[in-house]
Amino acid sequence: MTKGSQLTLYASNESHRKLHSTVVEWVLDEIAKVGIHGATVTEVSEEIDAHGKYHAARFFELADQSVAVMIAAADEQIDSLLANLDAGGVRMFYTRCPVEFEMLGEPDSPQPNL
């Protein structure tokens, strides 16, 4: 088992831009730059933001739907990612928890057709 951290980043609006990309695209690029090879992006249908304001995804506001980006990686990679994101200047809330993780299956096994 590998020990590390699970990091969940909460991006306030998917339509906000950073370097000609959405914040989510920018975060995913930064994740790849530190050598993390997987991330899960989840669209948030309802939330209460850091200011206590309620938001819900509606048809006309789907472009501004909030997202959560979750990754698990070695602590050194998470530390590098957080430093890079902080230097980027985009304000985001995040949670970080210690985890143990590992891959299942054979490294070169073909993927099943689903």
BELWO-V45188 format. One record per backbone hydrogen bond with DSSP energy under -0.5 kcal/mol. NH is the residue of the N-H (numbers start at 1). CO is the residue of the C=O. E is the energy in kcal/mol with one decimal. If there is no record, write none. Layout:
<<NH,CO,E> <NH,CO,E>>
//
This chain:
<<2,101,-2.5> <4,99,-2.6> <5,73,-2.6> <6,97,-3.2> <7,5,-0.6> <7,71,-2.7> <8,95,-2.4> <9,69,-2.9> <10,93,-2.8> <11,9,-0.6> <11,67,-2.0> <14,65,-1.1> <16,13,-1.2> <18,21,-3.0> <21,18,-1.0> <23,16,-1.5> <26,22,-2.5> <27,23,-2.8> <28,24,-2.6> <29,25,-2.2> <30,26,-2.3> <31,27,-2.4> <32,28,-2.0> <33,29,-2.1> <34,30,-1.2> <35,32,-1.8> <36,31,-1.9> <40,70,-2.5> <42,40,-0.5> <42,68,-3.0> <44,66,-3.1> <45,43,-0.6> <47,55,-2.5> <49,53,-2.7> <52,49,-2.3> <55,47,-3.0> <57,45,-3.1> <61,58,-1.5> <62,58,-0.5> <62,59,-0.9> <64,61,-1.6> <65,62,-1.5> <67,11,-1.8> <68,42,-2.5> <69,9,-2.9> <70,40,-2.9> <70,68,-0.5> <71,7,-2.5> <73,5,-2.1> <77,74,-0.5> <78,74,-2.1> <79,75,-2.9> <80,76,-2.1> <81,77,-2.6> <82,78,-2.7> <83,79,-2.1> <84,80,-2.4> <85,81,-2.8> <86,82,-2.4> <87,83,-2.2> <88,84,-1.3> <89,85,-0.6> <89,86,-1.1> <90,85,-0.7> <91,89,-0.5> <93,10,-1.0> <95,8,-2.1> <97,6,-2.2> <99,4,-2.0> <101,2,-2.7> <109,106,-1.3> <114,112,-0.6>>
//
